[in-house]
Amino acid sequence: MMRALAGAGRRNRGQTPSARVLAFVLAAMVALPVLLAPGPAAAQKSAQVYFFRGFFGGAFSMGLDGIAGRLAQQGIIARVYSWREKRAAENDILSSTLSGPIVLVGHSFGANAALSLADQLASRGVPISLVITLDPTFDGPVSPSVARYRNYYLSVDALVTEVNAFGKALEIPDGMAGRVENIDIRDRADITYISESHWNMTENAVLAREVHSQIIQALR
């Protein structure tokens, strides 16, 4: 902006004072949008991330609190709810004056809550940038109005002996290929699968870092 103003001043040295003032104002108006345009940091400051714990009071979803705490340290609004508090989260989102991206994250019953809330908000015209689910027990709903879904699930139990009775792959509606990603932890060599189950997957350090990274990307 300073170069633009300086250039305007050099070009208009032969003009009258009034003309030079007008040129200065016009140059400032051209440069001002560059200064006002929100960058990635501004988008993150106005973003909202909502976490939903699973059953048993969220005793098996405490890893979500760690991710939320890390986001809070970065200045990002991150709130944690029980899966039963979906209505409270909805009210908080609808009453918020922030205009940044919204991300929903949930584990188990909390993942079901995130899916349901995303669908409800989308039907009301509230844009949702990303929904991350960890072993949801339902395969939807999946709304075409949500920008992207990323689902981590276990197709078999921790001992690889039988089908996991909890986690589900999300349905992929017509026209949403590429926007709904199902990731079977069984196929992830970088995750210590043998020690993971539906009950402790939020405690996995690799998975927690990946969820955090996906959230940050969605907020840019």
C-alpha positions in Angstrom: 0.0 0.0 0.0 2.8 2.4 0.9 4.4 1.9 -2.5 1.1 2.6 -4.2 0.7 5.8 -2.3 4.2 6.9 -2.9 3.9 6.2 -6.6 0.7 8.2 -6.7 2.6 11.1 -5.1 5.5 11.0 -7.6 3.1 10.9 -10.6 1.1 13.9 -9.4 3.8 16.4 -8.4 2.8 18.8 -11.2 -0.9 18.8 -10.1 -2.7 21.3 -7.9 -3.0 20.5 -4.2 -6.7 19.4 -4.7 -5.8 17.1 -7.5 -2.9 15.6 -5.5 -5.3 14.9 -2.5 -7.8 13.3 -4.8 -5.1 11.1 -6.4 -3.9 10.1 -2.9 -7.4 9.1 -1.8 -8.0 7.1 -4.9 -4.7 5.2 -4.4 -5.6 4.5 -0.8 -9.0 3.1 -1.9 -7.3 0.7 -4.3 -4.9 -0.5 -1.7 -7.3 -0.8 1.2 -9.0 -4.1 0.2 -5.6 -5.8 0.3 -5.2 -4.7 3.9 -8.7 -5.7 4.9 -8.9 -9.1 3.2 -8.9 -11.8 5.9 -5.9 -14.1 5.9 -5.7 -17.6 7.2 -5.0 -16.4 10.8 -8.2 -14.3 10.7 -10.3 -17.2 9.4 -9.0 -19.4 12.3 -9.8 -16.7 14.9 -13.4 -16.6 13.7 -13.8 -20.4 13.3 -15.6 -22.7 15.6 -14.9 -26.4 16.3 -17.4 -28.5 18.2 -16.5 -31.9 19.7 -19.0 -34.5 20.9 -18.0 -37.3 23.3 -19.6 -40.7 23.2 -21.5 -42.9 25.6 -20.8 -43.5 29.3 -20.4 -39.8 30.0 -17.6 -39.6 27.4 -15.2 -41.6 29.5 -13.9 -43.3 26.4 -13.7 -40.1 24.3 -11.3 -38.0 26.4 -8.8 -37.8 23.6 -11.1 -35.3 22.1 -10.5 -33.0 25.0 -6.8 -33.1 24.2 -7.4 -32.0 20.6 -9.7 -29.3 21.7 -7.2 -28.0 24.2 -4.5 -27.8 21.6 -6.8 -25.8 19.3 -7.6 -23.5 22.1 -3.9 -22.8 22.7 -3.8 -21.8 19.0 -6.5 -19.2 19.6 -9.3 -21.3 18.0 -12.7 -21.6 19.6 -13.1 -25.3 20.5 -15.9 -26.6 22.6 -16.6 -30.1 24.0 -20.1 -31.5 24.6 -21.6 -34.8 25.5 -23.5 -36.6 22.7 -26.7 -35.8 24.7 -25.9 -32.0 24.4 -26.4 -31.8 20.7 -29.3 -29.3 21.1 -27.1 -27.0 23.3 -24.4 -27.1 20.7 -26.9 -26.3 18.0 -28.2 -23.3 20.0 -24.6 -22.1 20.5 -23.9 -22.3 16.8 -27.1 -20.5 15.7 -26.6 -17.7 18.3 -22.9 -17.2 17.4 -21.9 -14.0 15.6 -18.8 -15.5 14.2 -18.6 -16.0 10.5 -15.7 -18.4 10.1 -15.7 -22.1 9.2 -17.5 -24.6 11.4 -16.1 -28.0 12.1 -17.9 -30.9 13.9 -16.0 -33.8 15.4 -17.4 -36.8 17.3 -16.7 -40.3 18.6 -19.1 -43.2 18.8 -22.5 -41.8 19.9 -20.9 -38.4 19.7 -20.1 -39.1 16.0 -23.7 -39.9 15.5 -24.6 -36.5 17.1 -22.1 -34.7 14.8 -23.7 -36.3 11.7 -27.2 -35.5 12.9 -26.3 -31.9 13.8 -24.5 -31.3 10.5 -27.6 -32.4 8.7 -29.9 -30.2 10.7 -27.7 -27.1 10.4 -27.2 -27.7 6.7 -31.0 -27.8 6.2 -31.1 -24.3 7.9 -28.5 -22.9 5.6 -25.6 -23.0 8.0 -22.4 -23.9 6.2 -20.4 -26.7 7.6 -16.8 -27.0 6.4 -15.9 -30.4 7.8 -17.4 -33.3 9.8 -14.9 -35.7 11.3 -16.4 -38.9 12.8 -14.6 -41.6 14.8 -16.3 -45.0 14.8 -19.9 -43.7 14.4 -22.5 -46.4 15.1 -24.7 -45.1 12.2 -23.7 -44.6 8.6 -25.4 -41.2 8.3 -27.1 -38.9 7.7 -24.7 -37.5 5.1 -25.8 -34.1 3.8 -24.9 -32.8 0.3 -24.8 -29.3 1.8 -21.8 -30.2 4.0 -18.5 -29.5 2.3 -16.6 -32.6 3.4 -16.8 -35.7 5.6 -13.9 -37.7 7.0 -14.8 -40.9 8.8 -12.4 -43.1 10.7 -13.8 -46.5 11.7 -12.8 -50.1 12.7 -14.2 -52.8 10.4 -13.1 -55.5 12.8 -12.3 -55.7 16.5 -8.9 -55.0 18.0 -7.8 -58.7 17.8 -8.9 -58.9 14.1 -11.1 -61.9 15.0 -14.6 -60.6 14.3 -16.6 -57.7 12.8 -16.6 -54.6 14.9 -20.1 -54.3 16.4 -19.8 -50.5 16.6 -18.1 -48.5 13.9 -19.6 -48.0 10.5 -18.5 -46.7 7.1 -20.5 -43.7 6.1 -22.9 -43.9 3.1 -21.8 -42.0 0.1 -24.8 -40.4 -1.6 -24.9 -39.8 -5.4 -22.8 -36.8 -6.4 -20.7 -36.8 -3.2 -17.8 -39.0 -4.3 -14.6 -37.4 -3.2 -16.3 -35.4 -0.4 -17.0 -38.4 1.8 -13.8 -40.3 2.9 -14.1 -43.6 4.9 -10.8 -44.6 6.5 -10.6 -48.1 7.9 -8.0 -48.1 10.7 -7.4 -51.8 9.9 -5.6 -50.6 6.8 -3.5 -48.0 8.5 0.0 -49.4 9.2 1.0 -46.2 11.0 -1.6 -46.7 13.6 -0.9 -49.4 16.2 -4.1 -51.2 15.3 -3.7 -54.2 17.7 -4.0 -51.9 20.7 -6.8 -49.9 19.4 -10.5 -50.5 19.8 -13.8 -48.6 19.6 -13.2 -47.6 23.3 -9.8 -46.1 23.1 -9.3 -44.9 19.6 -9.4 -41.2 20.6 -6.3 -41.8 22.7 -4.2 -42.8 19.7 -1.5 -40.2 19.3 -1.2 -40.6 15.5 -5.0 -40.4 15.0 -5.2 -37.3 17.3 -2.5 -35.5 15.3 -4.2 -36.3 12.1 -7.6 -35.1 13.3 -6.0 -31.9 14.5 -4.2 -31.4 11.1 -7.5 -32.0 9.2 -9.2 -29.4 11.3 -6.5 -26.8 10.7 -6.6 -27.4 7.0 -10.4 -26.9 7.0 -10.0 -23.6 8.7 -7.7 -22.1 6.2 
